[in-house]
Amino acid sequence: MSKLRIGSRGSQLALWQANHISALLRARGHEVEIEIIHTTGDKITDVALAKVGTKGMFTKEIEEALAAGRVDLAVHSLKDLPTELPPGFEIAAITERQDARDAFCSPLYYKIEDLPQHARVGTSSLRRQAQLTAIRPDLDIHPLRGNVDTRLRKLEQGEYDAIILAAAGLTRLGKTELMKQIIPAEIMCPAAGQGALGIEIREGDSATRQHLEFLNDPAARAATTCERALLNRLGGGCQVPIGAFAEIRNGKLHLDAVVADPDGSTLLRESRDGNLIDPEALGNAVGETLLKRGGDKILEAVYGRGLAVPQQP
């Protein structure tokens, strides 16, 4: 079988993901190498992600290695992958999805409702901040950067009363000791693509695409395609206050979506069922409805304040 080279970020979670895909490929008889590539997002660790303003900040350098032929495929957390890929690339597979929801982590408290007034909560995400503030405006929310280990260490050292992380990442790394609550999607709508891995290749590389075909999960592909269509319709990158969560219910695709002001003062929710055959249509329709209901004004204000990544072309 062929030799395949995987490009990956160097964080513990990124390497878990790359090794996971590597093991599945090796089981099919492939020889696999992993090349660690440091991205812009990895180098900027002292600024809240939403203020950095760089599209593809976790993917650009990896795509450069792909284009140059240094690697054959890249393994991404799908939520980090821009909704519109640069020319010359394609998503060959979207893997079976882990739990897409967010997790409440704390050494002392068991759920958001248990937190005392003015408790200090850490999150790097405008999406989480907005939804958290909408239900608990009294909380003192602070930026939290770094890999999963760094964030958990800051929590254990008492810098925060609680932090919010993706449940999938904690589960994959086996770091669930402080994970006290899986937050229901109706309280905190997850990020588009959260919990799924996207495998990116050079566009038209049919040989590699064929090798990766077995990794593609149709249910995850339909759900995340719907979510990413919504995000794209709203002009959002991965750091804007937009949530999207699609799942198959009774043979139909159901989408829950949220657009929120970062301060939690305005929060628009929309839910709808659609056809599994055309997940993009559902995402676009719900996105259009949210824009008409006032989402356009919220997002214009967010972009105007420089709080989020620029609108995608």
Helices and strands as residue ranges (DSSP letters): E 3-8, H 12-27, E 31-36, H 40-43, H 49-52, H 60-68, E 73-77, G 78-80, E 89-94, E 102-105, G 112-114, E 120-122, H 126-135, E 140-142, H 148-156, E 162-166, H 167-173, E 179-182, E 197-202, H 206-212, G 213-215, H 218-233, E 242-249, E 252-260, E 267-274, H 279-290, I 291-295, H 296-304
